[in-house]
Amino acid sequence: MDLAFTKEEQAFREEVRSFFRDNVPPDTRRKLVEGRHLSKDEMVTWWRILNKKGWGVSHWPKQYGGTGWTSVQHYIFNEELQSYPAPQPLAFGVSMVGPVIYTFGNEEQKKQYLPRIANVDDWWCQGFSEPGSGSDLASLKTKAERKGDKWIINGQKTWTTLAQHADMIFCLCRTDPSAKKQMGISFIVFSMKSKGVTVRPIQTIDGGVEVNEVFFDDVEVPYENLIGEENKGWDYAKFLLGNERTGIARVGVSKERLRRIRDLASKVESGGKPIIQDAAFREKLAACEIELKALELTQLRVVADEGKHGKGKPNPASSVLKIKGSEIQQTTTELLMEIIGPFAAPYDEHGDAGSNESMDWTAQIAPSYFNNRKVSIYGGSNEIQRNIISKAVLGL
């Protein structure tokens, strides 16, 4: 198997790299490097620049605005995006609900929603998890009852990422309570501005508000907002979750963090000499870099395999990518904590107000460390991924 990039692929990498260099707003990049949260406006501004270039929905079919890139080009684009760094396109619209609509929606729905998703005219959020239904999602209780030409929706969703910004939600609702739990679920989309929708923020351990509880009290939704067939929502949800595998290892994110670790470790001193000269620290850094290189090669093998066998077919190796990718991301935040030592303690709740009593660049390292504890849980917890590997790879 040839894992080397062709001349054309290397030229494509240069094109992508120079576009990011010339077009990502400097403030946006600085905030991402420092681990700060971006505002809604900052994210939307960048996504619209990307969409104007024709790269906003790069993996969609060409007739809906996609690029027609190969699997390798997608890999290069995502790696450069993560390592520059620039904000990833809004996954809830671009990678989740968009593909469901262009695959299972009717022509009217495609015309209505797809261009608005591409240009982020609508910010989408995901209504899947509930207080008692996370890993066992099919046990969800939010119900949609049909009354004439409307759905009446009642229930609660939780861990709804960035719902405070959202204009629209795609929601799994139980439409047939008498059917088996996977069989009676439908996929319905509606406005977050609808009467009866309440969003309550959940403050996370890093002090930010990234996730929310969402409550539905007699929310009226037009019947035509059903995507696909009634009671087939579980099939669409499985399709959606299987479709969201691009960049799951986040190699580019870890590469950028390791660059920052090397840079800071050569400037920050401990015991009168730069931390990079400490043999024990260098050993940990080298071990992380070796793990990342192994992960990168594994991801390239998965990409090469996808090119041969076609996209969208579940590859059990993506479970390996998820486990190792999340572990390496967590290790990089631990190394950053080690560099700043006692400066991890001053916690700057309002990081952008210039009020931090420690060195400014340290302000977000501890919150980022805390926030990254979640990466081994979301997208299918690492324990569940190990179960998948034991069955699908080892045949146990």
Buried (B, 14 or more C-beta within 10 A) or exposed (E): EEEEBEEEBEEBBEEBBEBBEEEBEEEBBEBBBBBBBBEEEBBBBBBBBBBEEEBBBBBBEEEBBBBEBBBBBBBBBBBBBBBBBBBBBBBBBBBBBBBBBBBBBEEEBBEBBBBBBBBBBBBBBBBBBBEEBBEEBBEBBBBBBEEEEBBBBBBBBBBBBBBBBBBBBBBBBBBBEEEEBBBBBBBBBBBBEBEBBEBEBEEBEBBBEBBBBBBBEEBEBEBEBBBBEBBBBBBBBEBBBEBBBBBBBBBBBBBBBBEBBEEBBEEBEBEEEBBBEBEEBEEBBEEBBEBBEEBBEBBBBBBBBBEEEEEEEEBBBBBBBBBBBBBBBBBBBEBBBBBBEEBBEEBBEEBBEEEBEBEEBBBBBBBBBBBBBBBBBEBBBBEEBEEBBEEBEEEE
